[in-house]
C-alpha cells in the first residue's frame, strides 16, 4: 500500500510539472480556461483524484484559479481586482504636487521584442519595437529612470527632442489615447544601468513600477519599467470603487 501511494504521489507531481510547462510555454495562456478534469483524465489516463491534486498544486502556486460553474483558468497576473489604481503619467503626477517635470537625458532607438516584451505588446517575438529611455526629475533633483516599449511604427519619431516632455501627450499627437492601465510596484536593488543613469550606488534602495497601458481598439500596448530613488520619491494611490 505504501509503494502504491508513493507511485500515485509521483504521478500527480509529474502531471503538475506538465501543467507548469504548458503555462510557461503559453500553450495554456493567461486568462484561458484549461481542459476540464474529465478531459484531462482521458488525456493522461489517470483518475480524477490525481488530476485534482495536480491542479491543486498549481493553485497553491497561484498559477491556476477555479471559478465556480465556469472551470479552471490560468491565473491572469493583471486581472482586475475589486479596486484598481488610477495611474497618472509622471508629468501629471508632479503637476498635481506643484512641481515641474524635467527630463535630463533621452535615448530612443528601434530594437526587437524578446518573449516578455512581445507578450505584453501583443506582437510576435522579434518584431520591431521602439525603446525609449529617459532620466527624469523635478526642479530640485533627478530621481527617476524610465524604460518604455511600444510596437514600432514608422510614424513614430526617433528624435529625442520629441520625448523630452509627457510621453502620453506625444501619443495624443498620433491620435492615440490610452484608456486601460495596470501596474505593480516592488522594491529592487538597482542594476548597473539604473545605477549609472541615476548616479547611485548598488546599495541605494530603488522603487520599481512596471506599467502596462493599452487602447485595445487601436491595437496599442505599452510596457514601461520605472525606477525611482526610494528616498526621493513617494508613491500615492487613488482608489476607485
C-alpha positions in Angstrom: 0.0 0.0 0.0 2.8 2.4 0.8 4.5 1.7 -2.5 1.2 2.3 -4.3 0.8 5.7 -2.5 4.3 6.8 -3.4 3.6 5.9 -7.1 0.4 8.0 -7.0 2.1 10.9 -5.5 4.9 10.8 -8.1 2.3 10.6 -10.9 0.4 13.7 -9.8 3.7 15.6 -9.4 4.7 14.7 -12.9 1.4 15.9 -14.3 1.7 19.1 -12.3 5.1 19.6 -13.9 3.5 19.1 -17.3 0.8 21.7 -16.4 3.5 24.2 -15.4 5.3 23.7 -18.7 2.0 24.3 -20.6 1.7 27.7 -18.8 5.4 28.6 -19.2 5.4 27.9 -22.9 2.0 29.6 -23.2 0.2 26.5 -24.6 -2.2 27.5 -21.8 -2.4 31.3 -22.0 -3.2 33.7 -19.1 -6.9 34.1 -18.6 -7.8 31.0 -20.7 -9.8 28.0 -19.4 -7.8 24.8 -19.3 -9.4 21.4 -20.3 -12.0 20.0 -17.8 -10.9 17.5 -15.2 -12.6 14.7 -17.2 -10.8 15.7 -20.4 -7.5 15.7 -18.5 -8.3 12.3 -17.1 -8.7 11.0 -20.6 -5.5 12.8 -21.8 -3.3 11.4 -19.0 -5.1 8.1 -18.4 -5.4 8.7 -14.6 -8.1 9.1 -12.0 -9.9 12.4 -11.3 -8.3 12.5 -7.9 -4.8 12.5 -9.4 -5.8 15.3 -11.8 -7.4 17.3 -9.0 -4.2 17.0 -6.9 -2.1 18.3 -9.8 -4.5 21.2 -10.3 -4.5 22.0 -6.5 -0.7 22.1 -6.6 -0.7 24.8 -9.2 -3.4 26.7 -7.4 -1.2 26.8 -4.4 1.5 28.4 -6.6 -1.0 30.9 -7.8 -0.8 29.7 -11.4 -4.3 28.3 -11.8 -7.7 29.5 -10.4 -11.1 27.8 -10.2 -14.2 29.8 -11.0 -17.4 28.1 -9.9 -19.7 26.9 -12.7 -17.1 28.0 -15.3 -14.0 25.8 -14.8 -10.3 26.2 -14.1 -8.3 29.0 -15.6 -4.7 30.1 -16.0 -4.3 32.9 -13.5 -4.2 36.3 -15.2 -1.4 38.2 -13.3 -3.0 41.5 -14.1 -6.7 40.6 -13.8 -9.0 43.2 -12.4 -9.4 43.2 -8.7 -12.1 44.9 -6.5 -10.0 48.1 -6.5 -7.5 49.2 -9.0 -5.3 52.3 -9.2 -5.8 55.3 -11.3 -2.4 55.7 -12.9 -1.1 59.1 -13.9 1.8 60.0 -16.2 4.9 61.3 -14.5 4.3 64.8 -15.7 0.8 64.9 -14.3 1.9 63.4 -11.0 4.4 66.3 -10.5 2.0 68.9 -11.7 -0.5 67.9 -9.0 2.2 68.3 -6.4 3.0 71.8 -7.7 6.2 70.6 -9.4 7.5 70.9 -12.9 8.7 67.6 -14.6 12.2 67.8 -16.0 13.9 65.4 -18.5 17.7 65.4 -18.4 18.5 62.5 -20.7 16.7 60.8 -23.5 17.6 57.7 -25.7 15.3 56.4 -28.4 16.0 53.5 -30.7 14.4 50.7 -32.6 15.0 47.2 -31.2 13.4 43.8 -31.3 10.9 42.2 -28.9 12.0 39.4 -26.7 9.5 36.9 -25.4 8.5 39.0 -22.3 8.1 42.3 -24.3 6.3 40.6 -27.2 3.8 39.0 -24.8 2.7 42.3 -23.2 2.8 44.3 -26.5 0.7 41.6 -28.2 3.2 41.2 -31.0 5.4 38.4 -32.4 8.8 37.7 -30.8 11.5 39.6 -32.8 9.1 42.3 -34.0 10.4 45.8 -34.2 9.8 47.9 -31.0 10.5 51.4 -30.1 12.6 51.6 -27.0 12.6 54.9 -25.1 14.8 55.5 -22.1 14.5 58.7 -20.1 16.1 60.1 -16.9 13.6 62.5 -15.2 13.0 64.5 -12.1 11.8 68.0 -11.0 13.4 71.4 -10.4 15.2 70.2 -7.3 16.6 66.8 -8.3 16.8 63.8 -10.6 15.2 60.7 -9.3 13.5 58.6 -12.0 14.6 56.4 -14.9 12.0 55.1 -17.4 12.3 52.4 -20.0 9.3 52.2 -22.3 8.5 49.7 -25.0 5.9 50.1 -27.7 5.4 48.3 -31.1 7.4 50.3 -33.7 5.5 52.3 -36.2 7.3 54.4 -38.9 5.1 57.3 -37.9 6.8 57.4 -34.5 9.7 59.9 -34.2 13.2 58.9 -33.4 14.2 62.4 -32.5 14.9 62.6 -28.8 13.5 66.2 -28.6 10.0 64.8 -29.1 10.2 62.8 -25.9 11.5 65.4 -23.6 8.1 66.1 -22.1 5.0 64.0 -21.5 5.0 60.7 -23.4 1.2 60.5 -23.3 1.0 64.0 -24.7 3.2 62.9 -27.6 0.9 59.9 -28.2 -2.1 62.2 -28.4 -0.4 63.9 -31.4 -0.6 60.5 -33.1 -4.3 60.2 -32.1 -3.5 57.5 -29.5 -5.3 57.9 -26.2 -4.6 55.2 -23.6 -7.7 54.1 -21.8 -6.6 51.0 -19.9 -3.8 50.8 -17.3 -2.4 48.3 -14.8 0.8 48.4 -12.8 2.6 46.7 -10.0 5.3 48.0 -7.6 8.2 46.3 -6.0 11.4 47.2 -4.1 14.6 46.2 -6.0 18.3 46.6 -6.0 19.4 48.8 -8.9 21.2 47.0 -11.7 24.3 48.7 -13.4 22.2 50.6 -15.9 20.0 52.1 -13.2 23.0 52.9 -11.0 24.6 54.7 -13.9 21.6 56.6 -15.1 20.5 57.8 -11.6 24.1 58.1 -10.3 23.5 56.0 -7.3 25.3 53.1 -5.5 24.3 49.5 -5.6 23.2 49.7 -2.0 20.7 52.5 -2.7 17.0 51.4 -2.3 15.0 51.7 -5.5 11.3 51.5 -6.1 10.3 49.8 -9.4 6.9 50.4 -11.0 6.0 48.2 -14.0 3.2 49.7 -16.0 1.0 48.2 -18.7 -1.2 50.6 -20.7 -3.3 50.0 -23.8 -6.0 51.0 -26.1 -7.3 47.7 -27.5 -9.5 49.2 -30.1 -6.4 50.9 -31.6 -4.2 47.8 -31.1 -1.9 49.9 -28.9 0.1 48.5 -26.0 2.8 49.9 -23.8 5.2 48.3 -21.3 7.2 50.7 -19.0 9.6 49.9 -16.3 10.1 52.9 -14.0 12.8 53.1 -11.4 12.8 55.7 -8.6 15.3 56.6 -5.9 13.5 55.5 -2.8 14.4 58.4 -0.6 13.4 61.0 -3.2 10.1 59.6 -4.4 6.8 58.9 -2.6 4.2 56.7 -4.3 0.5 57.6 -3.9 -2.6 55.5 -4.7 -6.0 56.8 -5.7 -8.7 54.1 -5.3 -11.8 53.9 -7.4 -14.7 51.7 -6.2 
